[in-house]
Amino acid sequence: MSMIYDNQDCAKVYMELKEMKNAIRQRDTSILIHKDIIDSLIREKQQVEAKLSDQLLITQQIEKNYINESNEVARDYESRISDLKDKLDHKEYLLQCKEAKWSEFEKIIVNYVKDDLCLRDKLDEIRYV
C-alpha cells in the first residue's frame, strides 16, 4: 500500500510545521523573558539580602555598644555608690567619736554644775540643763 500525497496534504503539513516552529519560537522567547525576569528577581533578592545583612550587622553593633555603655555606666554608678557608702561610714564613725567626746564633756559639766552656781545659771540661760 503506497501513500500518495497531494499538494493540498503537503501544504497542510507545511502549514502545521510552520505553526509549530512559530509556537516553538514564541515558547523560546517566553522562556528567555522569564529567565531574564528570574535573573532580575534573583539579583534584587541578593541586593535586599545584602542590605538586610548590613542593617543587621549595624543593629548588632549598636546593641553591643549600648550594652557596653550601659555596663560602663552601671560600673560607674556602683563605684560612686561604694564611695558614698565609704564616706557615709567614715562620717558615721566621726559622729560616734564626737558623740562619745560630748558625752564625756556632759558628764564633766554635770559634776561642775553641782558645785558652781554661776555655771548653772549660764547653762539655765541657754536651756542646757
GIDAQUI-V587372 format. One record per residue. N is the residue number from 1. RES is the residue in one letter. PSI is psi as a letter, one per 20 degrees, with the letter a starting at -180 (999 if undefined). OMEGA is omega in whole degrees, 0 to 359 (NA if undefined). Layout:
n={N;N}
res={RES;RES}
psi={PSI;PSI}
omega={OMEGA;OMEGA}
This chain:
n={1;2;3;4;5;6;7;8;9;10;11;12;13;14;15;16;17;18;19;20;21;22;23;24;25;26;27;28;29;30;31;32;33;34;35;36;37;38;39;40;41;42;43;44;45;46;47;48;49;50;51;52;53;54;55;56;57;58;59;60;61;62;63;64;65;66;67;68;69;70;71;72;73;74;75;76;77;78;79;80;81;82;83;84;85;86;87;88;89;90;91;92;93;94;95;96;97;98;99;100;101;102;103;104;105;106;107;108;109;110;111;112;113;114;115;116;117;118;119;120;121;122;123;124;125;126;127;128;129}
res={M;S;M;I;Y;D;N;Q;D;C;A;K;V;Y;M;E;L;K;E;M;K;N;A;I;R;Q;R;D;T;S;I;L;I;H;K;D;I;I;D;S;L;I;R;E;K;Q;Q;V;E;A;K;L;S;D;Q;L;L;I;T;Q;Q;I;E;K;N;Y;I;N;E;S;N;E;V;A;R;D;Y;E;S;R;I;S;D;L;K;D;K;L;D;H;K;E;Y;L;L;Q;C;K;E;A;K;W;S;E;F;E;K;I;I;V;N;Y;V;K;D;D;L;C;L;R;D;K;L;D;E;I;R;Y;V}
psi={p;q;p;p;p;r;h;g;g;g;h;g;g;g;g;g;g;g;h;g;g;g;g;g;g;g;g;g;g;g;g;g;g;h;g;g;g;g;g;g;h;g;g;g;g;g;g;g;g;g;g;h;g;g;h;g;g;g;g;h;g;g;g;g;g;g;g;g;g;g;h;g;g;g;g;g;g;g;g;g;g;g;g;h;g;g;g;g;g;g;h;g;g;g;g;h;g;g;g;g;g;h;g;g;g;h;g;g;g;g;g;h;h;h;i;o;h;g;h;g;g;g;h;h;g;j;l;h;999}
omega={184;182;179;180;175;184;182;178;179;180;180;178;179;181;178;178;180;178;179;178;178;179;179;178;179;178;179;177;179;178;179;179;180;178;178;179;180;178;179;179;178;178;180;178;180;178;179;179;179;179;180;178;177;180;178;179;179;180;178;179;178;179;179;178;180;180;178;180;179;178;179;178;179;178;179;179;178;178;179;179;179;178;180;177;178;179;179;177;179;179;177;177;179;179;178;177;180;179;178;178;181;178;177;179;180;178;179;181;181;178;181;183;180;185;187;181;179;179;178;179;179;180;176;180;181;178;181;183;NA}
